[in-house]
Amino acid sequence: MFSLPQVRRARGESGEPLPSPFPGLEKYEAQFRRGEFSIVAAGPGTGKSMVALKEAIECNRPVLYFSCDSNAATQLTRAGTMLTDIPSRIMKTKVREDDLDDIENILAERWWLRFDFAAQPSIDDVEVKVACYTEVYGLAPHLIVLDNITNLDNEAGDAESFTFGLEGMCDWANSMAKETGAHVLALHHVTGEFSDGLKPIPLSGIKGKIGRVPSMVLTIHKEVDGMNGQTLHISPVKNREGFSDPSGNTFVSYRFDTDRFSLTEIEEAAF
């Protein structure tokens, strides 16, 4: 038990927002805070992994990224493009041909960003890797990304146990955030009616209805124009520390350059 002065000393870095490349979201106080657990949910191919990787690269803090859903070549292509502004189609060829000597130093500057590519790690696997990161570098990651949380092995055998397993997974992720002082960011899917990603996704649209535990939930939907350009709309549907709109109809918009993997904020948020 702690008195308030003791809480002041015991809190450590909990509550500290990580540096964010999403200033529009910060206006709503939708921030990735250390010691907290959040979910980013969207349909397939809508950009949730891109948002997570952009945060992982640009926060400039120790990061452990569990890339269950994307392989090493994909993540290297995305990260290389983000860091160098080399078009993704060229970077993909450079990765395939291992022609990366000219950007090796740029990649090496992000030494604190570490990936694990196990397809279906268990909770124990994740905890061991976090402990290894802490042992090797002398501090715990400030950001832990679980991409996607459904790829973690929860030993669920049917739909009901799957849902309860996800609830338990969220409780575990929340506990890990508190114990390590990291922000734990889990990527997740949405229900079928929102899987095309073309309309705002409410809090109730998260697959498994697991919005109880996380301190923040962001959903992403997209808009495609006639020239195949894309705009990503990020909605704060749950936010214990700031503004939220559970309907998903309040969002911050970003122009998504699919060739450069860049997100450029469109200044006015939609209401």
VOZA-93492 format. One line per 4 residues: number of its first residue (from 1); their letters; for each residue x, y, z of C-alpha. Coordinates in steps of 0.2 Angstrom, whole numbers. Example, Ala and Ser with C-alpha at 12.3 -4.5 7.8 and 13.67 -1.06 7.14 Angstrom:
REM residues 2
1> AS> 62,-22,39; 68,-5,36
***
This chain:
REM residues 271
1> MFSL> 0,0,0; 6,17,-5; 3,35,2; 1,48,-11
5> PQVR> 19,55,-8; 25,36,-10; 14,35,-26; 24,50,-33
9> RARG> 40,41,-30; 34,24,-35; 26,28,-52; 42,29,-61
13> ESGE> 39,33,-80; 21,27,-80; 10,39,-89; 24,47,-99
17> PLPS> 18,49,-117; 30,42,-130; 35,54,-144; 22,53,-157
21> PFPG> 22,56,-176; 3,60,-175; 1,77,-168; -18,78,-173
25> LEKY> -21,63,-162; -11,72,-148; -24,86,-149; -37,74,-142
29> EAQF> -24,68,-129; -24,51,-139; -6,46,-134; 4,30,-132
33> RRGE> 8,32,-113; 21,21,-104; 13,8,-92; -3,7,-102
37> FSIV> -10,-5,-115; -19,1,-131; -27,-7,-146; -26,-1,-164
41> AAGP> -40,-10,-174; -44,-10,-193; -49,-21,-207; -36,-31,-217
45> GTGK> -24,-20,-227; -31,-4,-220; -14,2,-213; -13,-3,-194
49> SMVA> 4,-11,-196; 10,5,-205; 4,16,-191; 12,4,-178
53> LKEA> 29,4,-187; 29,23,-190; 27,25,-171; 40,12,-168
57> IECN> 53,20,-179; 49,39,-175; 47,38,-156; 66,36,-155
61> RPVL> 64,25,-140; 68,7,-136; 56,-4,-145; 52,-23,-146
65> YFSC> 41,-27,-161; 33,-44,-162; 29,-46,-180; 18,-61,-181
69> DSNA> 9,-56,-196; 22,-49,-207; 39,-57,-212; 56,-50,-211
73> ATQL> 57,-45,-230; 41,-35,-228; 46,-26,-212; 63,-22,-219
77> TRAG> 56,-15,-235; 43,-4,-225; 56,2,-213; 69,5,-226
81> TMLT> 57,15,-236; 52,26,-221; 70,29,-216; 77,33,-233
85> DIPS> 62,39,-244; 67,27,-257; 51,21,-266; 45,5,-260
89> RIMK> 45,-4,-277; 64,0,-277; 67,-5,-259; 58,-21,-262
93> TKVR> 71,-25,-276; 85,-20,-265; 79,-31,-251; 77,-46,-262
97> EDDL> 94,-44,-270; 102,-40,-253; 108,-23,-261; 108,-13,-245
101> DDIE> 126,-8,-242; 122,10,-246; 109,12,-233; 117,0,-220
105> NILA> 122,15,-208; 104,22,-209; 97,5,-204; 110,3,-190
109> ERWW> 105,20,-182; 89,11,-176; 99,-2,-166; 86,0,-152
113> LRFD> 72,-6,-163; 71,-25,-162; 60,-37,-171; 54,-55,-167
117> FAAQ> 46,-64,-182; 39,-80,-173; 22,-83,-181; 13,-89,-166
121> PSID> 22,-85,-150; 16,-89,-133; 14,-78,-118; 29,-86,-111
125> DVEV> 39,-83,-127; 35,-64,-127; 40,-63,-108; 56,-71,-111
129> KVAC> 60,-60,-126; 56,-44,-116; 67,-51,-102; 81,-54,-114
133> YTEV> 80,-36,-121; 81,-29,-103; 96,-40,-99; 105,-36,-115
137> YGLA> 102,-17,-115; 100,-13,-97; 82,-7,-98; 65,-13,-103
141> PHLI> 58,-8,-120; 48,8,-119; 36,1,-133; 31,-17,-136
145> VLDN> 21,-20,-151; 10,-36,-153; 6,-37,-172; -7,-45,-171
149> ITNL> -14,-50,-154; -24,-64,-162; -8,-72,-168; -2,-75,-150
153> DNEA> -5,-93,-145; -20,-93,-132; -24,-111,-135; -42,-107,-139
157> GDAE> -52,-121,-146; -69,-113,-151; -77,-96,-153; -82,-94,-135
161> SFTF> -65,-99,-128; -57,-88,-141; -66,-73,-135; -62,-77,-117
165> GLEG> -44,-80,-122; -43,-63,-130; -50,-55,-114; -37,-64,-104
169> MCDW> -23,-59,-117; -28,-41,-114; -27,-43,-95; -10,-50,-97
173> ANSM> -4,-37,-109; -11,-23,-97; -1,-32,-83; 15,-32,-93
177> AKET> 13,-14,-97; 12,-10,-79; 26,-21,-74; 38,-16,-87
181> GAHV> 34,2,-89; 32,0,-107; 17,5,-118; 10,-11,-125
185> LALH> 2,-8,-142; -8,-23,-149; -15,-23,-167; -32,-32,-169
189> HVTG> -45,-35,-182; -63,-29,-183; -80,-38,-186; -86,-43,-203
193> EFSD> -97,-28,-207; -82,-16,-205; -68,-28,-213; -68,-18,-229
197> GLKP> -61,-3,-220; -72,9,-229; -83,17,-215; -79,23,-198
201> IPLS> -77,8,-185; -85,11,-168; -79,3,-152; -92,-10,-154
205> GIKG> -84,-15,-170; -68,-23,-163; -68,-42,-165; -71,-51,-149
209> KIGR> -78,-35,-141; -62,-33,-130; -63,-14,-127; -64,-16,-108
213> VPSM> -46,-17,-103; -36,-6,-115; -34,12,-109; -35,18,-127
217> VLTI> -43,11,-143; -40,18,-160; -49,12,-176; -44,15,-194
221> HKEV> -54,16,-210; -49,22,-227; -55,32,-241; -49,28,-259
225> DGMN> -50,41,-273; -51,38,-291; -32,39,-294; -29,25,-281
229> GQTL> -24,38,-268; -28,33,-250; -33,43,-235; -32,35,-218
233> HISP> -44,41,-205; -39,37,-186; -53,37,-174; -50,38,-155
237> VKNR> -65,27,-150; -59,25,-132; -47,36,-122; -46,36,-103
241> EGFS> -35,51,-103; -43,62,-116; -57,64,-129; -65,49,-137
245> DPSG> -80,46,-148; -86,28,-147; -95,29,-164; -79,32,-173
249> NTFV> -86,47,-182; -73,59,-175; -56,55,-183; -39,63,-189
253> SYRF> -35,61,-207; -19,56,-215; -14,56,-234; -6,39,-236
257> DTDR> 8,38,-250; 8,19,-253; 25,21,-263; 34,30,-249
261> FSLT> 25,23,-234; 22,40,-228; 8,48,-218; 4,66,-220
265> EIEE> -8,74,-209; -23,83,-216; -25,97,-204; -44,98,-201
269> AAF> -51,83,-191; -68,77,-197; -83,78,-185
***
